[in-house]
Amino acid sequence: MGTEVAVDKEANGNLLDEKKVKVVFVLGGPGSGKGTQCANIVEHFGYTHLSAGDLLRAEIKSGSENGTMIQNMIKEGKIVPSEVTVKLLQRAMQESNNDKFLIDGFPRNEENRAAFENVTKIIPEFVLFFDCAEEEMERRLLNRNQGREDDNIDTIRKRFKVFVESSLPVVEHYESMGKVQKIDAGKPREEVFGAVKDIFSPIDEKIDAGKPREEVFGAVKDIFSPIDEKIDAGKPREEVFGAVKDIFSPIDEKIDAGKPREEVFGAVKDIFSPIDEKANKNV
């Protein structure tokens, strides 16, 4: 999975090596709990959290020529071009020692999305979408103690409207590509993170290969359901493996099923290794 591209090696005057990265867009309405869960993902799965808004503010604070331009545009009530924001994200990924990134609250609209793909040549691994009812998000925003000036009923509802009109089309675009992981963000925080962990946990960690063969195969079936409906696991081993080969062809060419069980499972793990090990994207 992933898209392999070459980075711009001279970004902002710095010579950078090519690097392959995994990008996950994190989207959800205001008050959906994105920030809390992003912090959990960073802690448990080693991602770097990038916020487009934070990067713009940091660039302005730096006093750079680019930052002055951004500040002037904001003062004049102009919208900062998508390409400017995308290049800040690109630079942050290039300069990071990490290769896994959560991009929070971006792209906000279809223009942002197109600019990101055009500039970086990256298609996100997936979109993590925190789906939450407006009533619940409104309750959370009004009750939280962050003291944000825009946390009043009128501005909150305007933000909801902007999200529905601008950001949901981005979610729908990636949903049409099968790249959306939807989370029920209306549940308690712990349950939400449980669902998040299921998405980010490597497949091989979910299987205890030391258990009896029948239990291991049961665990494999749970992961690849509804594929399990196509396999009669009660048949002899050779027939079961033949059915598996029919489903995963041409993957079957990569596995020598005549080897010892441990070596066969090692080959299977290589094929179904964690998504983040397969991310072949370059910024």
ZADO-1210 file (C-alpha; in nm, 4 decimals, padded with zeros to 6 digits):
<atoms>
<atom x="00.0000" y="00.0000" z="00.0000" code="MET" pos="1"/>
<atom x="00.1172" y="00.3598" z="-00.0451" code="GLY" pos="2"/>
<atom x="00.2616" y="00.5773" z="-00.3156" code="THR" pos="3"/>
<atom x="00.6342" y="00.6058" z="-00.3823" code="GLU" pos="4"/>
<atom x="00.7572" y="00.9452" z="-00.4892" code="VAL" pos="5"/>
<atom x="01.0771" y="01.1475" z="-00.4872" code="ALA" pos="6"/>
<atom x="01.0955" y="01.4448" z="-00.2556" code="VAL" pos="7"/>
<atom x="01.2118" y="01.7878" z="-00.3543" code="ASP" pos="8"/>
<atom x="01.5681" y="01.7565" z="-00.2268" code="LYS" pos="9"/>
<atom x="01.6150" y="02.1303" z="-00.2014" code="GLU" pos="10"/>
<atom x="01.3392" y="02.2530" z="00.0244" code="ALA" pos="11"/>
<atom x="01.3883" y="02.6003" z="00.1673" code="ASN" pos="12"/>
<atom x="01.7583" y="02.5797" z="00.0867" code="GLY" pos="13"/>
<atom x="01.8220" y="02.2558" z="00.2775" code="ASN" pos="14"/>
<atom x="01.9541" y="01.9522" z="00.0934" code="LEU" pos="15"/>
<atom x="01.7431" y="01.6577" z="00.2090" code="LEU" pos="16"/>
<atom x="01.7677" y="01.2912" z="00.1361" code="ASP" pos="17"/>
<atom x="01.4777" y="01.1004" z="-00.0113" code="GLU" pos="18"/>
<atom x="01.2505" y="00.9585" z="00.2530" code="LYS" pos="19"/>
<atom x="00.9505" y="00.7331" z="00.2463" code="LYS" pos="20"/>
<atom x="00.6640" y="00.8295" z="00.4690" code="VAL" pos="21"/>
<atom x="00.3224" y="00.7164" z="00.5780" code="LYS" pos="22"/>
<atom x="00.0583" y="00.9890" z="00.5961" code="VAL" pos="23"/>
<atom x="-00.2751" y="00.9588" z="00.7747" code="VAL" pos="24"/>
<atom x="-00.5236" y="01.2441" z="00.7507" code="PHE" pos="25"/>
<atom x="-00.7244" y="01.2938" z="01.0710" code="VAL" pos="26"/>
<atom x="-01.0616" y="01.4583" z="01.0143" code="LEU" pos="27"/>
<atom x="-01.3672" y="01.5212" z="01.2278" code="GLY" pos="28"/>
<atom x="-01.5949" y="01.8019" z="01.3329" code="GLY" pos="29"/>
<atom x="-01.5004" y="02.0506" z="01.6068" code="PRO" pos="30"/>
<atom x="-01.5343" y="01.8732" z="01.9398" code="GLY" pos="31"/>
<atom x="-01.5107" y="01.5235" z="01.7904" code="SER" pos="32"/>
<atom x="-01.2066" y="01.4434" z="02.0044" code="GLY" pos="33"/>
<atom x="-00.9432" y="01.4413" z="01.7302" code="LYS" pos="34"/>
<atom x="-00.6797" y="01.6126" z="01.9409" code="GLY" pos="35"/>
<atom x="-00.7137" y="01.3721" z="02.2328" code="THR" pos="36"/>
<atom x="-00.6916" y="01.0666" z="02.0105" code="GLN" pos="37"/>
<atom x="-00.4018" y="01.2068" z="01.8074" code="CYS" pos="38"/>
<atom x="-00.2088" y="01.2391" z="02.1354" code="ALA" pos="39"/>
<atom x="-00.2892" y="00.8749" z="02.2127" code="ASN" pos="40"/>
<atom x="-00.1739" y="00.7608" z="01.8691" code="ILE" pos="41"/>
<atom x="00.1512" y="00.9554" z="01.9041" code="VAL" pos="42"/>
<atom x="00.2149" y="00.7953" z="02.2446" code="GLU" pos="43"/>
<atom x="00.1238" y="00.4375" z="02.1549" code="HIS" pos="44"/>
<atom x="00.2192" y="00.4082" z="01.7891" code="PHE" pos="45"/>
<atom x="00.5048" y="00.6528" z="01.7408" code="GLY" pos="46"/>
<atom x="00.3498" y="00.8922" z="01.4911" code="TYR" pos="47"/>
<atom x="00.4387" y="01.2590" z="01.4592" code="THR" pos="48"/>
<atom x="00.1385" y="01.4911" z="01.4910" code="HIS" pos="49"/>
<atom x="00.1262" y="01.7791" z="01.2430" code="LEU" pos="50"/>
<atom x="-00.1301" y="02.0602" z="01.2564" code="SER" pos="51"/>
<atom x="-00.1532" y="02.2946" z="00.9585" code="ALA" pos="52"/>
<atom x="-00.2695" y="02.5769" z="01.1859" code="GLY" pos="53"/>
<atom x="00.0229" y="02.5275" z="01.4244" code="ASP" pos="54"/>
<atom x="00.2691" y="02.5301" z="01.1346" code="LEU" pos="55"/>
<atom x="00.1249" y="02.8544" z="00.9950" code="LEU" pos="56"/>
<atom x="00.1445" y="03.0206" z="01.3370" code="ARG" pos="57"/>
<atom x="00.5017" y="02.8989" z="01.3869" code="ALA" pos="58"/>
<atom x="00.6042" y="03.0321" z="01.0462" code="GLU" pos="59"/>
<atom x="00.4589" y="03.3749" z="01.1270" code="ILE" pos="60"/>
<atom x="00.6356" y="03.3764" z="01.4643" code="LYS" pos="61"/>
<atom x="00.9669" y="03.2899" z="01.2984" code="SER" pos="62"/>
<atom x="00.9738" y="03.6279" z="01.1252" code="GLY" pos="63"/>
<atom x="01.0756" y="03.4705" z="00.7951" code="SER" pos="64"/>
<atom x="00.9874" y="03.6270" z="00.4632" code="GLU" pos="65"/>
<atom x="00.7347" y="03.3514" z="00.4114" code="ASN" pos="66"/>
<atom x="00.5912" y="03.4119" z="00.7593" code="GLY" pos="67"/>
<atom x="00.5564" y="03.7854" z="00.6949" code="THR" pos="68"/>
<atom x="00.3715" y="03.7112" z="00.3726" code="MET" pos="69"/>
<atom x="00.1327" y="03.4771" z="00.5556" code="ILE" pos="70"/>
<atom x="00.0751" y="03.7309" z="00.8318" code="GLN" pos="71"/>
<atom x="00.0002" y="04.0091" z="00.5825" code="ASN" pos="72"/>
<atom x="-00.2488" y="03.7920" z="00.3949" code="MET" pos="73"/>
<atom x="-00.4311" y="03.7087" z="00.7187" code="ILE" pos="74"/>
<atom x="-00.4383" y="04.0756" z="00.8212" code="LYS" pos="75"/>
<atom x="-00.5858" y="04.1671" z="00.4838" code="GLU" pos="76"/>
<atom x="-00.8546" y="03.9038" z="00.5251" code="GLY" pos="77"/>
<atom x="-00.7163" y="03.6916" z="00.2424" code="LYS" pos="78"/>
<atom x="-00.7066" y="03.3136" z="00.2418" code="ILE" pos="79"/>
<atom x="-00.3576" y="03.1675" z="00.2601" code="VAL" pos="80"/>
<atom x="-00.3060" y="02.9662" z="-00.0621" code="PRO" pos="81"/>
<atom x="-00.3294" y="02.5901" z="-00.0150" code="SER" pos="82"/>
<atom x="00.0143" y="02.5437" z="-00.1700" code="GLU" pos="83"/>
<atom x="00.1729" y="02.7546" z="00.1057" code="VAL" pos="84"/>
<atom x="00.0222" y="02.5368" z="00.3784" code="THR" pos="85"/>
<atom x="00.1103" y="02.2173" z="00.1933" code="VAL" pos="86"/>
<atom x="00.4737" y="02.3223" z="00.1571" code="LYS" pos="87"/>
<atom x="00.4913" y="02.3878" z="00.5310" code="LEU" pos="88"/>
<atom x="00.3587" y="02.0372" z="00.5934" code="LEU" pos="89"/>
<atom x="00.6021" y="01.8964" z="00.3391" code="GLN" pos="90"/>
<atom x="00.8964" y="02.0727" z="00.5002" code="ARG" pos="91"/>
<atom x="00.7948" y="01.9511" z="00.8471" code="ALA" pos="92"/>
<atom x="00.7877" y="01.5922" z="00.7221" code="MET" pos="93"/>
<atom x="01.1214" y="01.6310" z="00.5456" code="GLN" pos="94"/>
<atom x="01.2904" y="01.7740" z="00.8529" code="GLU" pos="95"/>
<atom x="01.1442" y="01.5165" z="01.0933" code="SER" pos="96"/>
<atom x="01.3369" y="01.2057" z="01.1926" code="ASN" pos="97"/>
<atom x="01.0096" y="01.0148" z="01.1821" code="ASN" pos="98"/>
<atom x="00.8437" y="00.8554" z="00.8793" code="ASP" pos="99"/>
<atom x="00.4850" y="00.8289" z="01.0123" code="LYS" pos="100"/>
<atom x="00.2647" y="01.1372" z="01.0291" code="PHE" pos="101"/>
<atom x="-00.0833" y="01.2298" z="01.1475" code="LEU" pos="102"/>
<atom x="-00.1968" y="01.5405" z="00.9635" code="ILE" pos="103"/>
<atom x="-00.4684" y="01.6838" z="01.1848" code="ASP" pos="104"/>
<atom x="-00.7583" y="01.8882" z="01.0495" code="GLY" pos="105"/>
<atom x="-00.6212" y="01.8954" z="00.6955" code="PHE" pos="106"/>
<atom x="-00.7253" y="01.8950" z="00.4175" code="PRO" pos="107"/>
<atom x="-01.0134" y="02.1201" z="00.5144" code="ARG" pos="108"/>
<atom x="-01.1604" y="02.1260" z="00.1655" code="ASN" pos="109"/>
<atom x="-01.1230" y="01.9825" z="-00.1814" code="GLU" pos="110"/>
<atom x="-00.8816" y="02.2576" z="-00.2851" code="GLU" pos="111"/>
<atom x="-00.6528" y="02.1649" z="00.0062" code="ASN" pos="112"/>
<atom x="-00.6743" y="01.7995" z="-00.0890" code="ARG" pos="113"/>
<atom x="-00.5879" y="01.8599" z="-00.4541" code="ALA" pos="114"/>
<atom x="-00.2974" y="02.0888" z="-00.3612" code="ALA" pos="115"/>
<atom x="-00.1544" y="01.8333" z="-00.1179" code="PHE" pos="116"/>
<atom x="-00.1649" y="01.5555" z="-00.3751" code="GLU" pos="117"/>
<atom x="-00.0303" y="01.7774" z="-00.6541" code="ASN" pos="118"/>
<atom x="00.2572" y="01.9224" z="-00.4524" code="VAL" pos="119"/>
<atom x="00.3663" y="01.6156" z="-00.2547" code="THR" pos="120"/>
<atom x="00.2453" y="01.3442" z="-00.4953" code="LYS" pos="121"/>
<atom x="00.1246" y="01.1582" z="-00.1871" code="ILE" pos="122"/>
<atom x="-00.2036" y="00.9737" z="-00.1466" code="ILE" pos="123"/>
<atom x="-00.2723" y="00.9221" z="00.2258" code="PRO" pos="124"/>
<atom x="-00.2572" y="00.5704" z="00.3605" code="GLU" pos="125"/>
<atom x="-00.6067" y="00.6339" z="00.4906" code="PHE" pos="126"/>
<atom x="-00.8294" y="00.8989" z="00.6487" code="VAL" pos="127"/>
<atom x="-00.9126" y="00.8543" z="01.0156" code="LEU" pos="128"/>
<atom x="-01.2589" y="01.0085" z="01.0416" code="PHE" pos="129"/>
<atom x="-01.4056" y="01.0816" z="01.3840" code="PHE" pos="130"/>
<atom x="-01.7790" y="01.0694" z="01.3262" code="ASP" pos="131"/>
<atom x="-01.9783" y="01.2391" z="01.6009" code="CYS" pos="132"/>
<atom x="-02.3287" y="01.3844" z="01.6281" code="ALA" pos="133"/>
<atom x="-02.3430" y="01.7651" z="01.6290" code="GLU" pos="134"/>
<atom x="-02.5380" y="01.7654" z="01.9561" code="GLU" pos="135"/>
<atom x="-02.2573" y="01.5776" z="02.1314" code="GLU" pos="136"/>
<atom x="-01.9829" y="01.7927" z="01.9803" code="MET" pos="137"/>
<atom x="-02.1749" y="02.1060" z="02.0805" code="GLU" pos="138"/>
<atom x="-02.2097" y="01.9786" z="02.4377" code="ARG" pos="139"/>
<atom x="-01.8374" y="01.9042" z="02.4594" code="ARG" pos="140"/>
<atom x="-01.7311" y="02.2422" z="02.3199" code="LEU" pos="141"/>
<atom x="-01.9568" y="02.4363" z="02.5521" code="LEU" pos="142"/>
<atom x="-01.8427" y="02.2365" z="02.8569" code="ASN" pos="143"/>
<atom x="-01.4688" y="02.2263" z="02.7964" code="ARG" pos="144"/>
<atom x="-01.2447" y="02.4541" z="02.9979" code="ASN" pos="145"/>
<atom x="-01.0059" y="02.5725" z="02.7273" code="GLN" pos="146"/>
<atom x="-01.1567" y="02.9184" z="02.7248" code="GLY" pos="147"/>
<atom x="-01.1486" y="02.9540" z="02.3484" code="ARG" pos="148"/>
<atom x="-01.3111" y="03.2700" z="02.2239" code="GLU" pos="149"/>
<atom x="-01.4952" y="03.0829" z="01.9505" code="ASP" pos="150"/>
<atom x="-01.6554" y="02.8341" z="02.1907" code="ASP" pos="151"/>
<atom x="-01.9968" y="02.9984" z="02.1971" code="ASN" pos="152"/>
<atom x="-02.3146" y="02.8598" z="02.0482" code="ILE" pos="153"/>
<atom x="-02.3242" y="03.0814" z="01.7381" code="ASP" pos="154"/>
<atom x="-01.9641" y="03.0350" z="01.6300" code="THR" pos="155"/>
<atom x="-01.9758" y="02.6638" z="01.7125" code="ILE" pos="156"/>
<atom x="-02.2709" y="02.6128" z="01.4779" code="ARG" pos="157"/>
<atom x="-02.0961" y="02.8127" z="01.2069" code="LYS" pos="158"/>
<atom x="-01.7957" y="02.5855" z="01.2429" code="ARG" pos="159"/>
<atom x="-02.0216" y="02.2815" z="01.2100" code="PHE" pos="160"/>
<atom x="-02.1663" y="02.4270" z="00.8904" code="LYS" pos="161"/>
<atom x="-01.8225" y="02.4898" z="00.7434" code="VAL" pos="162"/>
<atom x="-01.7130" y="02.1366" z="00.8290" code="PHE" pos="163"/>
<atom x="-02.0179" y="01.9781" z="00.6663" code="VAL" pos="164"/>
<atom x="-01.9939" y="02.1922" z="00.3532" code="GLU" pos="165"/>
<atom x="-01.6157" y="02.1885" z="00.3079" code="SER" pos="166"/>
<atom x="-01.4558" y="01.8946" z="00.4860" code="SER" pos="167"/>
<atom x="-01.7140" y="01.6190" z="00.4440" code="LEU" pos="168"/>
<atom x="-01.6629" y="01.6181" z="00.0642" code="PRO" pos="169"/>
<atom x="-01.2969" y="01.5339" z="00.1330" code="VAL" pos="170"/>
<atom x="-01.4051" y="01.2387" z="00.3473" code="VAL" pos="171"/>
<atom x="-01.6474" y="01.1285" z="00.0756" code="GLU" pos="172"/>
<atom x="-01.3733" y="01.1512" z="-00.1882" code="HIS" pos="173"/>
<atom x="-01.1445" y="00.9163" z="00.0015" code="TYR" pos="174"/>
<atom x="-01.4362" y="00.6949" z="00.1008" code="GLU" pos="175"/>
<atom x="-01.4958" y="00.6326" z="-00.2694" code="SER" pos="176"/>
<atom x="-01.1362" y="00.5054" z="-00.2821" code="MET" pos="177"/>
<atom x="-01.1865" y="00.2757" z="00.0170" code="GLY" pos="178"/>
<atom x="-00.9472" y="00.4864" z="00.2254" code="LYS" pos="179"/>
<atom x="-01.1656" y="00.5967" z="00.5174" code="VAL" pos="180"/>
<atom x="-01.1518" y="00.4415" z="00.8636" code="GLN" pos="181"/>
<atom x="-01.4602" y="00.5718" z="01.0432" code="LYS" pos="182"/>
<atom x="-01.4667" y="00.5898" z="01.4223" code="ILE" pos="183"/>
<atom x="-01.7793" y="00.6362" z="01.6330" code="ASP" pos="184"/>
<atom x="-01.6443" y="00.9359" z="01.8260" code="ALA" pos="185"/>
<atom x="-01.9625" y="00.9794" z="02.0305" code="GLY" pos="186"/>
<atom x="-01.8591" y="00.6986" z="02.2646" code="LYS" pos="187"/>
<atom x="-01.6519" y="00.7427" z="02.5836" code="PRO" pos="188"/>
<atom x="-01.2882" y="00.8345" z="02.5268" code="ARG" pos="189"/>
<atom x="-01.1553" y="00.4903" z="02.6255" code="GLU" pos="190"/>
<atom x="-01.3878" y="00.3088" z="02.3855" code="GLU" pos="191"/>
<atom x="-01.2948" y="00.5444" z="02.1042" code="VAL" pos="192"/>
<atom x="-00.9269" y="00.4740" z="02.1575" code="PHE" pos="193"/>
<atom x="-01.0023" y="00.1016" z="02.1641" code="GLY" pos="194"/>
<atom x="-01.1407" y="00.1358" z="01.8115" code="ALA" pos="195"/>
<atom x="-00.8403" y="00.3461" z="01.7095" code="VAL" pos="196"/>
<atom x="-00.6010" y="00.0812" z="01.8437" code="LYS" pos="197"/>
<atom x="-00.7724" y="-00.1867" z="01.6357" code="ASP" pos="198"/>
<atom x="-00.6932" y="00.0167" z="01.3248" code="ILE" pos="199"/>
<atom x="-00.3314" y="00.0951" z="01.4084" code="PHE" pos="200"/>
<atom x="-00.2289" y="-00.2333" z="01.5702" code="SER" pos="201"/>
<atom x="-00.0163" y="-00.4483" z="01.3369" code="PRO" pos="202"/>
<atom x="-00.1979" y="-00.7572" z="01.2172" code="ILE" pos="203"/>
<atom x="00.0784" y="-00.9920" z="01.3316" code="ASP" pos="204"/>
<atom x="00.0400" y="-00.8749" z="01.6905" code="GLU" pos="205"/>
<atom x="-00.3166" y="-00.9991" z="01.6904" code="LYS" pos="206"/>
<atom x="-00.2197" y="-01.3624" z="01.6224" code="ILE" pos="207"/>
<atom x="-00.0516" y="-01.5882" z="01.8758" code="ASP" pos="208"/>
<atom x="00.1232" y="-01.8294" z="01.6398" code="ALA" pos="209"/>
<atom x="00.2250" y="-02.0494" z="01.9325" code="GLY" pos="210"/>
<atom x="-00.1301" y="-02.1737" z="01.9853" code="LYS" pos="211"/>
<atom x="-00.2688" y="-02.4924" z="01.8266" code="PRO" pos="212"/>
<atom x="-00.3119" y="-02.4778" z="01.4496" code="ARG" pos="213"/>
<atom x="-00.6918" y="-02.4642" z="01.4676" code="GLU" pos="214"/>
<atom x="-00.6867" y="-02.1622" z="01.7032" code="GLU" pos="215"/>
<atom x="-00.4309" y="-01.9781" z="01.4902" code="VAL" pos="216"/>
<atom x="-00.6426" y="-02.0320" z="01.1812" code="PHE" pos="217"/>
<atom x="-00.9479" y="-01.9110" z="01.3733" code="GLY" pos="218"/>
<atom x="-00.7652" y="-01.5872" z="01.4539" code="ALA" pos="219"/>
<atom x="-00.6647" y="-01.5475" z="01.0894" code="VAL" pos="220"/>
<atom x="-01.0252" y="-01.5995" z="00.9849" code="LYS" pos="221"/>
<atom x="-01.1423" y="-01.3284" z="01.2253" code="ASP" pos="222"/>
<atom x="-00.9055" y="-01.0785" z="01.0624" code="ILE" pos="223"/>
<atom x="-00.9900" y="-01.1623" z="00.7046" code="PHE" pos="224"/>
<atom x="-01.3664" y="-01.2055" z="00.7469" code="SER" pos="225"/>
<atom x="-01.5765" y="-01.2412" z="00.5301" code="PRO" pos="226"/>
<atom x="-01.3034" y="-01.4383" z="00.3501" code="ILE" pos="227"/>
<atom x="-01.3532" y="-01.7094" z="00.6096" code="ASP" pos="228"/>
<atom x="-01.6908" y="-01.7861" z="00.4542" code="GLU" pos="229"/>
<atom x="-01.5074" y="-01.9069" z="00.1439" code="LYS" pos="230"/>
<atom x="-01.2887" y="-02.1621" z="00.3252" code="ILE" pos="231"/>
<atom x="-01.3997" y="-02.4933" z="00.4736" code="ASP" pos="232"/>
<atom x="-01.1355" y="-02.5284" z="00.7440" code="ALA" pos="233"/>
<atom x="-01.2592" y="-02.8772" z="00.8296" code="GLY" pos="234"/>
<atom x="-01.1089" y="-03.0248" z="00.5137" code="LYS" pos="235"/>
<atom x="-00.7580" y="-03.1752" z="00.4951" code="PRO" pos="236"/>
<atom x="-00.4708" y="-02.9299" z="00.5265" code="ARG" pos="237"/>
<atom x="-00.3787" y="-02.9474" z="00.1569" code="GLU" pos="238"/>
<atom x="-00.7343" y="-02.8666" z="00.0451" code="GLU" pos="239"/>
<atom x="-00.7624" y="-02.5785" z="00.2909" code="VAL" pos="240"/>
<atom x="-00.4367" y="-02.4305" z="00.1645" code="PHE" pos="241"/>
<atom x="-00.5575" y="-02.4760" z="-00.1927" code="GLY" pos="242"/>
<atom x="-00.8645" y="-02.2667" z="-00.1081" code="ALA" pos="243"/>
<atom x="-00.6453" y="-02.0021" z="00.0534" code="VAL" pos="244"/>
<atom x="-00.4251" y="-01.9922" z="-00.2583" code="LYS" pos="245"/>
<atom x="-00.7300" y="-01.9398" z="-00.4790" code="ASP" pos="246"/>
<atom x="-00.8271" y="-01.6342" z="-00.2750" code="ILE" pos="247"/>
<atom x="-00.4857" y="-01.4750" z="-00.2415" code="PHE" pos="248"/>
<atom x="-00.3462" y="-01.5554" z="-00.5854" code="SER" pos="249"/>
<atom x="-00.0888" y="-01.4456" z="-00.6998" code="PRO" pos="250"/>
<atom x="00.0272" y="-01.4122" z="-00.3374" code="ILE" pos="251"/>
<atom x="00.0441" y="-01.7941" z="-00.3248" code="ASP" pos="252"/>
<atom x="00.3478" y="-01.7865" z="-00.5509" code="GLU" pos="253"/>
<atom x="00.5397" y="-01.6205" z="-00.2684" code="LYS" pos="254"/>
<atom x="00.4836" y="-01.8951" z="-00.0102" code="ILE" pos="255"/>
<atom x="00.6460" y="-02.2397" z="-00.0076" code="ASP" pos="256"/>
<atom x="00.3889" y="-02.4298" z="00.1950" code="ALA" pos="257"/>
<atom x="00.6141" y="-02.7346" z="00.2105" code="GLY" pos="258"/>
<atom x="00.8508" y="-02.5692" z="00.4561" code="LYS" pos="259"/>
<atom x="00.8243" y="-02.6033" z="00.8379" code="PRO" pos="260"/>
<atom x="00.5280" y="-02.4310" z="00.9956" code="ARG" pos="261"/>
<atom x="00.7401" y="-02.1514" z="01.1474" code="GLU" pos="262"/>
<atom x="00.8958" y="-02.0636" z="00.8101" code="GLU" pos="263"/>
<atom x="00.5582" y="-02.0699" z="00.6373" code="VAL" pos="264"/>
<atom x="00.4123" y="-01.8367" z="00.8984" code="PHE" pos="265"/>
<atom x="00.7174" y="-01.6116" z="00.8613" code="GLY" pos="266"/>
<atom x="00.6422" y="-01.5835" z="00.4901" code="ALA" pos="267"/>
<atom x="00.2769" y="-01.5099" z="00.5636" code="VAL" pos="268"/>
<atom x="00.3800" y="-01.2351" z="00.8080" code="LYS" pos="269"/>
<atom x="00.6030" y="-01.0790" z="00.5424" code="ASP" pos="270"/>
<atom x="00.3018" y="-01.0477" z="00.3127" code="ILE" pos="271"/>
<atom x="00.0591" y="-00.9208" z="00.5734" code="PHE" pos="272"/>
<atom x="00.3090" y="-00.7055" z="00.7624" code="SER" pos="273"/>
<atom x="00.1850" y="-00.3869" z="00.9372" code="PRO" pos="274"/>
<atom x="00.0640" y="-00.1099" z="00.7083" code="ILE" pos="275"/>
<atom x="00.3264" y="00.1320" z="00.8343" code="ASP" pos="276"/>
<atom x="00.6072" y="-00.1019" z="00.7215" code="GLU" pos="277"/>
<atom x="00.4647" y="-00.0983" z="00.3707" code="LYS" pos="278"/>
<atom x="00.4264" y="00.2756" z="00.3388" code="ALA" pos="279"/>
<atom x="00.6300" y="00.3607" z="00.0330" code="ASN" pos="280"/>
<atom x="00.5547" y="00.7253" z="00.0028" code="LYS" pos="281"/>
<atom x="00.7978" y="01.0084" z="-00.0336" code="ASN" pos="282"/>
<atom x="00.7358" y="01.3653" z="00.0526" code="VAL" pos="283"/>
</atoms>
